[in-house]
Amino acid sequence: MSLKNGPAGRIRVKWRPSLGLVVGGTLLIVLGLPFAGLFAARLFDPPMTWPKAWAVLGTVTAVTAILGFLLWRLLVRPIRDLAAKAAEIEAGGPVTPLDHYGTSELRDLGAAVLRMGEVLQNREATIRAYTDHVTHELKSPLTAVAGAAELLEGDPGPTTRTRLAARIGEAADRMTRLVEAQRDWARATEAARGTATLSQATAGLALPIDVTQDGTVPLSPEALHVVLLHLARNAAEAGATRLQATATEDGLSVTDDGPGISNGNRGRIFDPYFTTRRDSGGTGMGLAILRRLIEAQGGRIDHHPTDKGARFDVTF
């Protein structure tokens, strides 16, 4: 199980005993205590005096206390803390790792809880963002449709009717694009896992693409095609004419020959609904969908400025 990315990646990587080792060691100690008592009785016989008996009792008590402490530290405390962390995340708290996990199985369980918490919080944020976006972005085309319909009721001339009908059509198209973008964003986390090579996913893009180094990427052919499709579409809309893709040791790198991204916009390009082409129909969802899809597969996408064009690195 990879712990590289996301909040699970902040779990300290160190040796932890397995649950089987803890349980097996406990059983061995419990099994060995009676034999240790018998050995002590043989060792001190004759006779078993009270000081010797107290020494045996003290030894058994000390071993039991040490065993109880180990079970508390390796099992009881991590399980209790993990349950408290799950409740904290459910209440909207930060998705952060625990200080101590006890066994390797509890560490893996903790990583799964963190990933699940992040997914749930992202989905909640998606719902909030969509609600805010619907009330803001759809208000303009709905107003245009309502206004045009009201004017059409007055039986305007043919030229005005044509212009109003075109306005209604443009508003409907924009609402359709917004709804489809939100649907794609919601579906981005459902992309099937798998592997594919770059050359398997370069057909049907908005721009020609040169694969300078082919290789396997930990994405299904469909998901990899969506990644390249969004990057090509985004580059084409920015004025690029060609893409260059390279398979790397831990992912892929895609570069375009467009004008690049301005310094002021670099920090916002992955934000949902951020676009510099709103007047031409941009929804600002392309790169947001792309980041969501890649993060759902355990990866990340970063933008790197270049002398010409834009470069996006996807790593897993």
Secondary structure, 3 states (H helix, E strand, C coil): CCCCCCHHHHCCCCCCCCHHHHHHHHHHHHHHHHHHHHHHHHHHCCCCCHHHHHHHHHHHHHHHHHHHHHHHHHHHHHHHHHHHHHHHHHCCCCCCCCCCCCCHHHHHHHHHHHHHHHHHHHHHHHHHHHHHHHHHHCHHHHHHHHHHHHHHCCCCCHHHHHHHHHHHHHHHHHHHHHHHHHHHHHHHHHCCCCCEEHHHHCCCCCCCEEEEECCEECCCHHHHHHHHHHHHHHHHHHCCCCEEEEEECCEEEEEECCCCCCCCCCCCCCCCCCCCCHHHCCCCCHHHHHHHHHHHCCCEEEEEECCCCEEEEEEC
